Amino acid sequence: MLNGFKLRALGSRVIAERFAPKEKVGLIHVPDVAQEKSLQCTVRAVGPKVKDLQEGDVVIIGGYVDLEWEERNLVVFQEADIRGVVVND
């Protein structure tokens, strides 16, 4: 739910909210080019065909479409564009 409005993903699509890109990961500097190729974001909505993913998961994705919704920077992408899921053990 985003500010009282439900934003629903269709099919195998996922809607997620962007993180601010990090310039450094540990001791490694991440150049701007690498930051644009993959994106870390928090899942806000999943379509009915999406498996093994739920709202609140943090994912790393490749291809995506930008979407601005109520002053939030969101992205829409296919489940196949997910490169990985961040897991806190």
C-alpha positions as CSV (number, residue, x, y, z in Angstrom):
1,M,0.0,0.0,0.0
2,L,1.5,3.4,-1.1
3,N,0.0,6.4,0.7
4,G,-3.5,4.8,0.8
5,F,-3.5,3.6,-2.8
6,K,-2.9,0.0,-3.7
7,L,-0.5,-0.4,-6.6
8,R,-0.9,-3.9,-8.1
9,A,1.6,-5.7,-10.3
10,L,0.3,-7.8,-13.2
11,G,1.4,-11.2,-14.4
12,S,5.1,-11.9,-13.7
13,R,5.9,-8.2,-13.1
14,V,7.2,-6.8,-9.8
15,I,7.0,-3.2,-8.5
16,A,9.9,-2.1,-6.2
17,E,11.2,1.1,-4.6
18,R,14.8,2.2,-5.4
19,F,17.6,2.5,-2.9
20,A,20.0,5.4,-3.2
21,P,23.0,4.0,-5.1
22,K,26.1,3.3,-3.0
23,E,29.4,4.5,-4.2
24,K,31.3,2.1,-2.1
25,V,30.6,-1.5,-1.1
26,G,33.1,-2.4,1.7
27,L,36.5,-1.5,0.4
28,I,35.4,-1.6,-3.3
29,H,34.5,1.6,-5.2
30,V,31.5,1.0,-7.5
31,P,31.7,3.2,-10.6
32,D,28.7,5.0,-12.0
33,V,28.5,2.6,-15.0
34,A,28.1,-0.5,-12.8
35,Q,25.5,1.3,-10.6
36,E,23.3,1.8,-13.7
37,K,23.6,-1.9,-14.8
38,S,22.1,-3.3,-11.6
39,L,19.9,-1.8,-9.0
40,Q,19.1,-2.8,-5.5
41,C,15.5,-2.1,-4.4
42,T,12.7,-3.2,-2.0
43,V,9.8,-5.1,-3.4
44,R,6.4,-3.3,-2.9
45,A,4.1,-5.4,-5.1
46,V,4.3,-8.7,-6.9
47,G,2.1,-10.1,-9.7
48,P,0.1,-13.3,-9.3
49,K,2.6,-15.3,-11.5
50,V,5.7,-14.4,-9.4
51,K,7.1,-17.2,-7.3
52,D,9.3,-17.1,-4.2
53,L,9.1,-13.3,-3.8
54,Q,7.1,-11.2,-1.4
55,E,6.6,-7.6,-0.4
56,G,9.5,-6.3,1.6
57,D,12.2,-8.5,0.0
58,V,15.3,-6.7,-1.2
59,V,16.3,-7.7,-4.7
60,I,19.1,-6.8,-7.2
61,I,17.7,-6.4,-10.7
62,G,18.9,-5.7,-14.3
63,G,16.4,-4.3,-16.8
64,Y,13.6,-2.1,-15.4
65,V,11.3,0.8,-16.2
66,D,11.3,3.9,-14.0
67,L,8.0,5.0,-12.4
68,E,7.3,8.0,-10.2
69,W,4.3,7.4,-7.8
70,E,3.4,9.9,-5.1
71,E,6.9,11.3,-5.0
72,R,8.5,7.8,-4.7
73,N,11.0,6.5,-7.2
74,L,9.7,3.1,-8.2
75,V,10.7,0.6,-10.8
76,V,8.7,-2.0,-12.7
77,F,10.4,-5.2,-14.0
78,Q,9.8,-8.8,-15.0
79,E,10.6,-11.6,-12.5
80,A,13.2,-12.8,-15.0
81,D,15.1,-9.5,-14.5
82,I,15.9,-10.4,-10.9
83,R,19.6,-11.1,-10.5
84,G,19.4,-12.1,-6.8
85,V,17.6,-11.7,-3.5
86,V,19.4,-10.2,-0.5
87,V,19.1,-12.6,2.4
88,N,19.9,-11.7,6.0
89,D,20.8,-14.8,8.0
